[in-house]
Amino acid sequence: MRLDLVPRTRRSPVLDILSPALAFVAAVLIGGLAVAALGVSPGEAFVTYFVTPLSEVWSLQEIALKAAPLALIATGLAFCYRANLWNIGAEGQFVIGGLAGGWVGVATHGMGGFTLWILPAMLVAGTLAGAAYAMIPAVLKVRLGVSEILTSLMLVYVAQLLLDYMVRGPLRDPAGYNFPQSVGFDPAARLPYLMEGETLHAGVVIAFLAVVLATVVLARTLFGFEVRVVGASPRAARFAGFSDARLTLAVFAISGGAAGLAGIVEVAGKIGQLQPEISPGYGFTAIIVAFLGRLSPPGILIAAIVIALTTIGGEGAQIDLKLPLDLTRAFQGLLLGLVLGADVFAGYHVRLVPGGPSGRTAS
């Protein structure tokens, strides 16, 4: 006997909506068992992870600030993944975007006179730098057939080492007592705060607008149709006259630009200067967010908020309940696995049939 996956003739919209919710419930239940094994009350852990962060103003702002870069990067990655292209190097593109835009902030430090152009220039520089950095694996794939997975991933370490070198050398603050960091950005080079005396800045608005724009592009434009067709049926796309090479360059530019924009938003917003570490792993976490959101910009926004909530909750659990922060990362990975598994069951029937090893049937 073997288990076979038989494609459903028609996917249920209700099942599509319920499957990620059921996957989340399953992840919470499994996480509760892990917490209990560590000697902590699952109910107390649930409140700390999911309720307490929603009950205070400062934690709500932190959730928004962590969700913004995740949503930005994951929205860009959705273009690649929908086209069956694999940009794994968004972390490097994030770092390069922060470095390039931050360089503009450092170069204009102390500049008098008209300064309204500085912040837009930083945002543009970060976006273009991220897009250009993503072009490296894209061009190598188009011209030489090199795996974009390996090249984009390896370039992450190049970007991180370049940032480390720059803040310890050419961009280091000469009056900073030899600390590896740049000068603090001038107010003209910082994202404005949305509320006086609070930490929420305009980067949250930028991320939301990017999600809205991506939703329109994917659903209402010829380019969005091309991305969907190439991802669903490459042969049909070629018959329709769509160029694989052109699309590869385009979606990598979009994903890299979004990651670069997220990088400079983080630097010009929350951090306010260049330093050796500007990312807690947003580029890698955004891959989870993209798939949790089912490569749909609105879904990605919701997934980014959920992941940000678990991150803030995990920090609280580490302090209040003495639970390891790695437990939060394990929960996020478990959630991704369960959502992907739920997608399989939403799209296929599982049947027990006589025969050898399991495999997918043709109809």
N, C-alpha and C positions, 0 to 999 in steps of 0.2 A: 504494500500500500504506500501511496505517496500523496503529498499535498500539492495541489496545483493552483495557480492563480489564474482566474478566468476574468478578463476585462468585463466590466459592467456595460451593458448596452446603453445605459443612461445613468449618469451620476446624479445622485439625489442632492438638491441644493440644501435641504435640511441637514443631511449627513455632512456635507462640506462645512456647514457652520458649526455643527455640534462636535465634530471630530477634534479640533484643536482645544475646545473647552474640556472635553473628556480626557484628552492627553494631559492637560494642565492638572485636572483633578487627580489623575493617576500619578503624576509626578509628585504632587503634594503628599499623597498617601505613602508613596515609597520614601520620600524625604522624611516623613514623620517616623517611619520605621527606623531609618538611619539615625535620626535624632534620639529616639528612644533608646537605641543601642548604645548611644553615648551618655546615657543617664540623664537626659533632659526631657521635660514634659513636652510632648508634641503640640499640645494646645498652647502652651506658653511660647514655644518657638513659632507657631503659626501667627500668633498675635504680633510678635516682635518682627517677623519678616514681612507681613502683609498688611497689618492694621496700623501699627504705630507710625510707620513712615507717612501714612495718609492723614494723620491726625495733627500734624504740626506744620506751620507755615514754612519754616526753614527747610524741613525735609521734603516738602512738596517742591520747593524751588530747586533743591539738589536733584530730585528725580528729573525735573524738566531739563536741568543743565547737563545731566548725564545722558538723557534720552536724545537730546538735540544732535550731538555728533554721531551717535549710533544710527539715528534715522537718516541723517545726511549720507553717511557712508553706505549704509545698506540700500538706500534708494538708488544710488549710483551702481552698486553691485548688481541690483536686480536687472539692469539693462544687459549686463554681461551674461548672467546666469540664464535669463530668458532666451538668449541667443545660443545657449550651449557653449559658452566660452567661460573660462575659469580664471578670474582675476583673484588670486590669493594674496596679493601684495598690497592691499589697501592700507595696511599699517605703514608701509614704507612711503606710500603716496601721501598719507596723512602727515608724516614727519617732514617730508620734503616741502609740502605746502606750508606747514607752520614755519619751517626754516626760511623759505623764500619770502613769505609775507612778513615774518619777523625781522628779516634783514632790512626791509624797507622801514620798519619802525625804528630800528637801531640807527640807520643812516640819516633819518630825519630828526633824531633826538635833539632837542634844544633849538629847533629851527623856529625862528620868529616869523611874523607876517602871516600871510594867507596859508592856513593849514588844513582846510576842509577836504582837500584832495587826498590827504595821507591815508586815512582809513579805507576809502574806496580803492586806492592803489595797492594797499596791503591785501585786500580781499581778492583783487584781480590777480596779483602776483602769486598768491597762494593757490588759486584755482588753476592758473596756467601752468605753474610748476608741477602740481599734482598730475595734470593731464599729460604734460610732456614726459614725466617719469613713467606713467603708464604706457606711453607709446613705445618704450624700449621692448617689453615683452611682446607687444602687439606687432611691431615691425619684424621682430625676430621670428614670430610665428608665421606671418604672412610671407616673408621673403625666404626664410630658411627652414620653415616647418618645425622650429624649436618649440618644445612644450611650454605653453604660457604658465602652467602651474609652477614648474621649477624656477623659471626665470623671475616671475613676479615675486615668488617667495624669497628667493635669494637676495633680491634687491632690497628687501626689508632691512637686512642687516647692513647693507651698504649705506642706506639712508640714516640708520641709527648711528653708525660710526661717524658719518659725515657731520651730523648734528653735534655729536660729542666733541669732535675735533674743533668745530667752529666756535662753540661756546667756551672751550678751554683755550682757544687761540685767538684768531682774528676778531671775533665778536665779543670777547670777554670784557667786562666792565673794568677799565683801568683803576677805578676807585672802589672796586668791590672786594678789597682785602684778599685777592687771589681766589675768591670763590668762582667755580665754573658756571657763570651766568652772565647774561648781557645786562645792560642798563635797563632800568624799568621804563616802560613805554610812557611817552607823554599822554596827557588826556586826549589829544587829537588822534592818537593811534590806538585808542581803546574803544571797544564796543560800548555804546551807551547803555546804562541800566534802565530797565523798564519801570522800576519803582524806586523812589528815593530811599536810601538807607537799606536797600535789600541787595541780594546777589544776582537776581535774575536779569540777564542782559539780552540784547537784541539778537544774539545768536539763535535763540529759541525761535524767534520770528523768521529768521532766514531759513532754518530747517523746515519749519511748517510750510513756507512758501515753496521750497524746493520739492516737498512731497506733493503739493497741489499741482505744480508745474509738471512733475513726472507723471502724475495720474492722467493729466490731459494729453501729454505727448504719447503715452503708451496706448491710451484708449481712443484718441480722436485724430491721430495723424498718420500719414502714410509711413513715416519712419517707424512708429510704434507697431503698425501692422507688419512691416518688414521684419522687425525684431521677433515678433510672435511667430511668423511663418518660418523663418530660418530655424528657430528653436524647435518648432513642432515637426517640420519636414524639410530638411536641407535640400533634398532632391527637387521637391515641388518649388522651393524658393529659387533654385537655379533655373528651372524651366520658366519661372515667372520673370527672369531677368535680373534678380537681385544678386549683387556682388558680395561673395563671402569676405573678400579682402577688405572692401570698403566698409562693410558692416563691422568687421573686427576692429578696425582702426577707430570707428565712430564710437562703439560702445566702450572700448577701453578708455578713450578720451573722456567720455562722460563719467565713467566710474572713477577714473583718476582725478578728474576735476572736482567731483563731489567730495572725494576724500581729502584733496588738497584744501578745498574750501573749509571743510570741517577742521582741518589742522590749524589754519590761521584763525578761525573762529575761536578755537580753544586757547590759542596763544594770546590773541588780542582781547579775549574776554576774561576767562577765569584766571589765567596764569599771569598775564601782564608783562612777560619778558621771556627771553629764550633761556632754556636750561637743558641739561643733558637728557632729561626725561620729560617729554611733554604728553605722553600717552600712556594710560594704564592698560593698553591693549585694545583700544577701541576698534582698530582695523580688523582684528581677528574676531572679536565679539560680534561685530557687525555682520559677519558671515552667518552666525547663528540667528541674528535678528532677521536677516533677509529671508531665510528659509522658514523661520517661525511665522513671518508675515506672508508666506506663500508667494514671495516675489511680487506682491501687490503693494504699491506705495501706501494706501490707507492701512492695510494690514501690517506693513512694516512700522508705521507710526505707533500702532497699538503694541506691537511686539517690543519696540524700543522702550516704551513706557514700562512694560512688564519686566523687562530685563533690568532697567534702571531701578525699578521698585525692589527687585530681589537683591540688587547690589547694595542699595542703601539699607535694606533690611538685614542683609548679611553682615554689614559693618556694625549695625546695632546689636545683632546676635553675638558677634565676636566680643563686643564690650560687655554686654549685659549677661549673656548666657555662657560666655567662654567657649563658644563653638568655633571651630577653625574656619577661616575664610575660604579655604579650599572646598568646604562643603557647599558653598554658594556656587562656585564654578562647576562642581559636579552636578548640582541641581539644574543649572542652565544647560549643560550638555545632555543630561537625562531628558529634559523637556524637549530639546531638539530631536532626540532620537524617537521619543514617543509621538511627537507631531508628525514626523516623517513616516513612522509606522502606521499612524492613523490615516495618513494620506493613502497608503497602500490599500488599506481595508475600505476606504471610501471609493477607490477606483476599481477594485477587483473583488470578485467572490473567491472565497477559499473553499476548495472542494477536495474531498478525500477520494482518490481513485486508485484502482489496482495498477501496479506497474513497478518500474524501477525508481531511480532517483527523481526527486521532485523537479518540476520545471514549469515554465509558463506555457499554457496552451495557446493555440493560434486564434481561438475565437471564444 
